[in-house]
Amino acid sequence: MRALQLTTTPRPFFDQQVAALEARGVECSTLSVPRTGEDGRVPTDYVRYLPGVLREVGAGESYDLVHANYGLVAPYAVAAARLADVPLVVTFWGTDLMGPEWLRRLGVACASAADAVILPSRAMADALDGDYTYVPFGVDTDLFRPIPKDEARERVGWPDEENVALFPYDPDRPEKDYERAKRVVSLANADARLRSISGVDYEEVPYYFNAADALLVTSERESGPMVVKEAAACNVPVVSTDVGFAADAVGDVTHSTVSDDDDALAAGLDAAFGGGRSDGREVVSGLSVETMGDRLAGLYDRVLDRRGDDRSAGRERNDRVSESGRRTRRRGGAPAD
């Protein structure tokens, strides 16, 4: 099976998705939106993306399906799937359905043309008109694993005696709301230190998570956030605003809190500081990349089987019409319309 994967920017969880599919015999080719602007993409990047996508499916490349990963690339996937006459799968990441209204409308319109729609969180379903398949994003549970706190703190150079709330983003990103994180920590009863990370090698991130007493997410909006699942895989408590799939992922995890109330978040930090590690690794549904890969590969098979059944049914209908026409001609009449 060959799948054309379209996305804006590959992220670690997307790369893991592709690796999981390829481990199950799905050959994937990825086309991401070009980036020419110094501070991000500019509108012409999206204009330039379409010819490249159409060339990929029109230049003799044989794909069995097209998979749009994020709503913003869904229109390009619709065009590619129609040109190649193959099934279309659309995965929404979060902000594409739960962000700006224009982006949600664009995604919903494209979803109506898809053979299958995937949501990583059931909380996104209210923003979608139609059926979907629930496939939560997986986490590399070999990388994100419980590590003794003292070992992790020695690795990252933090002292043993302080309570640490980890803000897992660059504080300068306004949508992550670092000021709110500082306010929440100040409201906690415990004497706590707010630390942040940015620019850390991905392989080192689990050490920072395990060195913390709690992960603190105060984002205004999120397309995940994957950090809550990664922390859960480390059995680190999560205290988060109700964004993306946070409630869906860690709502039932011990010593974790999801709320939009600052006092509740501060109380959640106190509970995390006094409660020890969480049970996230055991509780969070569909946490592993392997589970995600099995679900996606199974969905691909079902989509292709349905398309094959539809085409077989169409050929049978055409054969019946042709046979009826021949019988009519033998009787001397004209074939029916």
N, C-alpha and C positions, 0 to 999 in steps of 0.2 A: 504494500500500500504506500502511495506517495501523497503527502499532504503539503500544501502551500500555506505557510503560516505568515499572516500579516500582523504587524504590531507597530506601535509608535516607537517605543524604545524598549529593547529587551531588558528585563529585570531578573534578579536571581531566581524568583519563583517561576518566571516564564522559561528561563534556561533549564530549570529542573523539569518543567513540564515537557519540553522538547526531548531532553535526555531520557525521561521515563517512557515516552512514546517510542523513541528509537530503540530502546531496550526491548520493546515489545514488537519490533518488526515494522514500525511505521517510519518510512524515510521522510524526513522533514526538511524543507527549504524555507528559510525565513527572509522576508523582505521588511525592513523597517523604514520609517519615514526619514528621508535625508535631513540633515541639520546643517544649514549654512550660516545661520546667525551666530554671533559671538555670545549672546545671552540667551539663546534658545532658538526654537524654530520660528520661521517667518512664513506668512501665507504662501509665498511662492514655493516653499518646500513641499507643501501639500499638493500644489498644482503639478510639480515635477514628479510626484510620486505615482500618479495615475498612469502615465505612459510606461513607466518602468514595470508596474504590475501587469498591465495588459501585454507588454512585450514578453514577460515571463511565461504567460499562459498561451501566447499566440505564436511563439517561436519554436514550436515543435516539442516543447516540454509537456510531458504527459503526467497530469496529476489526477488523483482519484477524488480529492475534495479540497476545498478552500476553507481555512479557518481564520476568522477575524478575531484577534485578541485585543479588545478595547473598542468601544463604540465608535471612536473617531475614525477608525480605519474600516468600519463596516461597509460604507458605501463603495469603497474600492474592492472589497471582497465580493459584494453583490455583482459588480461589473465583471470581475474575473471569473466567478463561478458561472455566470451566464455565457460568457465567451467560451469557456472551456466545456460547458454543458456538464458540470459536475455538481454534487451537493455542496451546500454552504452551511457551515457551523459558525455561530457567533458566541463569543464569551464576553460578558461585561465584567469590568473590574471594580466598579463602585461609583466613582465620581461621574462616569459616563451615564449612569442612570439616576444618581442621587445628587448631581451637581446642577449646573445651569440648565434651565428648561429647554433651551434650543438644542443642547447636546442630548438630553433625554429624548426629545421628539425625534431627532435624527436616528438615534439608536433603535427606538421602538419601530420606526418605519422600516428600517433595515431588517429588524428581527422578523417582521411579517413575511419577508422573502426567504427566510432561512429554513433549512431542513431540521435544524436543532438549535436551541438556545441554551446556553449554560450560565448558571449563576453560582458564584462561590459562596453566597450568603442568602439564606431564606429571607432576610430582612429587606433585600432588594426587590422582592417579588411584587410589592405594592406599587412600584414604579413601572412595572412591565405589564403590558396588555397581552396575555397569552400564556401558553404552556412553557415550561422550562425544565431542565434537568439540573439537579443540585450536585455540583462537583466542587467541594471546597479545595482551596489551594493547599498543596502539600508543603511540608517543611522537611529539610534534610535533617532527619532525626539522628543521624550519625554525627553530624556537625553540631547541631543544637541539642545538647544533652546535659543532664545534671553534672556539675563539676563542684567539688567541695568549695565552699565560700572562701576558706582561708587560702586554698591553692589559687583560686581565681584572683583574690585580692593581691597576693604576692606577684602574680603574673602582670597585673595592670598597675601595681604600685600604689594601691590605696591602703590606708591604715585599717587595722582590724576592728577598732572600737567604735566607729561611727555608724549611725543608721544612714543608709544611702538610698535616695530615690533617684533612679536613672531616667533622664530625659533623653530618648534615643535619637535625637535629631540635632541638626545645626540650629542653635538658638536664634540665628538671624533669619530663619524662614518664618515669615509672618503667619502663615496658615497653621503652623504648629503651636503658636501661642505660648511662647516661653514665659511671658509675663504672668500668664495664668498659672503655669506650673510653679513659679516662685510664690505666688499668692497661696496656692493650695498647700505647699510645704510650710509656709508661715502659719497657716491655720491649724496644722497638726499639733497635737499635744506633745508628741515626742520631739526631742532635739534631733533634727535631721539635716542632712547635707544633700543639696540638689546638685547632681553632676550631669554633664551632657557629653555626648560623643558625636564626632563627625569626622569624616575622612579616615576612618579606621578600616583596615583590611577586613574583608568579609569573614575570613577564617578566624580573626581575633574577636569578632563581636560576641560569640558565646561566652568568652571569658569575662567581658564587661557585664553581660547580663547576669551571670552567676555571681559576680562580685557584688551585685546590688541586692538590697533587701526587697525592692519593689521596682517594677517598671512603671513610669508615670507618663501617660499620653494625655495631652490636653488639647489636641488638634481641633480646629474648627470644622474641618472636613478631611476625609480620607478615602482612598480607593481600596483600603484594606481595613486596618493596617496590618501588614504581615508581621510587624514586630510583636504584636500580642500573641500570635501563634508561636513565634520563635521563642518568646519568653516562656510560654506555657510548656513548650517542649523541653525547656531547661528546668521546669518545676519552679519558676520564679513567679511570685504573685504579680498580678497586673492591676493597676488602677488607671482607668481610662474614661474619657468622655464617651458619650454614646454616639460614636461615629463608625461609618462603614459596617464591618461585620464584627466589631468588638464584642457586642452583647451576645451575638450568635455564637461566637467562638469561645469566650471565657466567662459567660454569664453564670455557669454552674461550677466554675473552678474555685476551690477553697482559697480563702484569704485574698480573693480578687474582687474588685468593685467596678461596675460600669454605671456612670451617672453623669448628668449635666449640672449637678448641684455642687458648688465648691465645698460646702461643709461635709457633704457625703463623701466626696473624694478625699478630703482631709481625714475623715474617720476611717476611710478605706486604707489610707497609708498607715494610720496607727494600728489597725488590725493586721496589716501585713508585717509591720515591724515586730509585733508581738506574737505572730502566729507561725513563723517559720516558713518552710517551703510549701508550695502548693502541690496539688495532685493533677496539674494540667496535662502531663504526659499520658495519664491514664484516662482522663475525662474528655479531652477535646476530640470531637468526632472527625474521622478522616484526616488525621494529622499527617500521616506519612506520605512521602512522594510516591511510594509504591501503590498505595491505595488510589491516589489520584490518577496514576498512570493506568491502572486496571480499569477505572471507570471511564476514562477518556477513550482508551482503545476499544472498550466494549461499545461505547456510544458511536464511534466511527463505524464499527462493524454493522450496527443496527441501521445507521443512516444509509450506508451503501446497500445493505440488503433491501431496505424499503425502496430505494431508487431502482434497484434491479427488479424488484417485484412490480413496480409501477410501469417500468419499460416493457416487461414481459406481458403485463396485462394490456398495455397499449398495442403491442404487436398482435396479440390475440384478437383484439377488437378490430384492428385493421385487416387481419386475415379473414375474419368473419364478414366484414363489409365487402372485401374483394370477392370472396366466394359467393356472397349473395348477388353481387353485380354480375358475375359470370353466369349464375343460374338464370337471372333475369334476361340476359342477352340470349341465352339458349332458347328461352321462350319467345324471343322476338321483341321484347320490350326494352325500354331504357332503364339503366340502373337507377335505383332510388338515390335521392340526395342524402 
